[in-house]
Amino acid sequence: MWYAYLLLLFSAFAGRSGSLSAWDECVFMGEEEKNSLYEDGDVVIGGLFPLHYSPVYSHSTYETKPSPNVYNYFSARALRWIQTMTFAVKEINKRRDLLPQLKLGFHIRDSCDDIPVSLRASLLLVNGQPERDPRRTVSPVIIGDAGSGVSMALLRSLGSFHIPLVSYFASCSCLSDQGQFPTFMRTMPSDAFQIRALARLVSYFGWTWVGLIGVESDYAHFAIQLFLQESVQYGVCAAYTHFYPVSLTQAALDELLNVSASSKVIINFSGESEMQGILREVRRWNITGLQWIASEAWATATLLWARFGDLLKGTLGFAIRRADVIPGLKQHLTSLKPSNIYHSAFLTEYWEETFNCRLNGSVNSHFHGISNNLERLPCKGTENLDDVYSPYSDVTQLRVSYNVYKAVYLVAHALQDMNNCKVGQGPFLDSTCADPKNFKPWQVRQIPGYILFLS
């Protein structure tokens, strides 16, 4: 029987241009990926952001081609992070004291907070689609991703090619292991600092019986393990530890709330999307009097407080450092107009979600809360971002956005140091220097200014 499979495999190869030679080059398999933000430059920085999240899982029969992924939510907050990256790149390009002889570009894709999607997007960033668009410059460094688990998966794949990954929100202490992840760095503090603070916080209020829950991920597993080790010295006992799946089914929610009944104080290590599902169920069960302790991943998620403020009263947690202001960012965010966003699926989707209307010639293929985008009435042309509140344009809590901003400048200063290198004093073999317009990804890590950001 095996020879039948061999013949089938040979036929598959032979069916492509009649020979195996077509496989000698890197060719992207699958449908063309068009949803991205791209601006060319001498160096194009890649970006991965969870613009969509909470996937709607469907059962695959493996007999027909799977339908495109569908997600429950669109994150206006993540779009602000994306726009902060484009703002930082454009700001650097205008400066005369930083990379005056070099233009930065960007190539940004949606990671959907989903490992398979992130891996696919990352390979498109570093390989491109040369058979379809040879003009696009590939990215030698990527800013992303937000989640620790996703970042870890990317590192295990891209690390073999020495592609640097600079995360703006991945906090897992496990990522500090430079032996496993030598190409990783971040502008986000390690969880190790947060966990020590949380253990002291619980001890300060005299809470000795605490429930520990977290989404099934490396982030939550390492965080809870660290908390258990750190809290022992304060006499704090874990009432239970419970991990729930990313896709919160009704059965998973029922199990979680039944387990949680044995403690009034609960520390939850998860993201914003998982916490939304939990709080929605807490409200349905009419559970009150819970003392939530937030991890940094959802402590400042304004959407949660807007929807579930009554359930979150008294919640404690530690937020990451906030920037008072990033000059010019607010104007950049609110400068969107239908005339300059119609070509971008990301920006078009945000506009249509915010104003619940449909732009003429819309390239948006996502819709939430409706069965079809055609159900929406056409936009009137009078919509104005200044007339509505959105996490996208809210610059009062620039925490993750500030991390994204710093990540772009991290790369820019590394390139500046590369540009300032003097022949005979460089960090490479025979004291040579790298060309900032044509360097290898691994060479970025050898730049002194860049090494300072390793965590």
HELIX and SHEET records of a PDB file:
HELIX    1   1 TRP A    2  ALA A   14  1                                  13    
HELIX    2   2 LEU A   20  ASP A   24  5                                   5    
HELIX    3   3 ALA A   76  LYS A   94  1                                  19    
HELIX    4   4 ILE A  115  ASN A  127  1                                  13    
HELIX    5   5 SER A  148  LEU A  158  1                                  11    
HELIX    6   6 GLY A  159  PHE A  161  5                                   3    
HELIX    7   7 SER A  173  SER A  176  5                                   4    
HELIX    8   8 ASP A  191  TYR A  204  1                                  14    
HELIX    9   9 ASP A  218  SER A  231  1                                  14    
HELIX   10  10 VAL A  232  TYR A  234  5                                   3    
HELIX   11  11 GLN A  250  SER A  260  1                                  11    
HELIX   12  12 GLU A  272  TRP A  285  1                                  14    
HELIX   13  13 THR A  302  PHE A  308  1                                   7    
HELIX   14  14 LEU A  329  LEU A  333  1                                   5    
HELIX   15  15 PRO A  338  ILE A  341  1                                   4    
HELIX   16  16 ALA A  345  PHE A  355  1                                  11    
HELIX   17  17 ASN A  373  GLU A  375  5                                   3    
HELIX   18  18 LEU A  385  ASP A  387  5                                   3    
HELIX   19  19 VAL A  400  ASN A  420  1                                  21    
HELIX   20  20 LEU A  429  SER A  431  5                                   3    
HELIX   21  21 PRO A  441  VAL A  444  1                                   4    
HELIX   22  22 PRO A  448  ILE A  451  1                                   4    
SHEET    1   A 6 LEU A  37  GLU A  39  0                                        
SHEET    2   A 6 LEU A 104  ASP A 110 -1                                        
SHEET    3   A 6 VAL A  43  PHE A  49  1                                        
SHEET    4   A 6 ILE A 142  ILE A 143  1                                        
SHEET    5   A 6 LEU A 165  SER A 167  1                                        
SHEET    6   A 6 PHE A 184  ARG A 186  1                                        
SHEET    1   B 2 HIS A  52  PRO A  55  0                                        
SHEET    2   B 2 TYR A  71  PHE A  74 -1                                        
SHEET    1   C 5 CYS A 237  TYR A 244  0                                        
SHEET    2   C 5 TRP A 209  VAL A 215  1                                        
SHEET    3   C 5 VAL A 265  PHE A 269  1                                        
SHEET    4   C 5 GLN A 291  ALA A 294  1                                        
SHEET    5   C 5 LEU A 316  GLY A 317  1                                        
END                                                                             
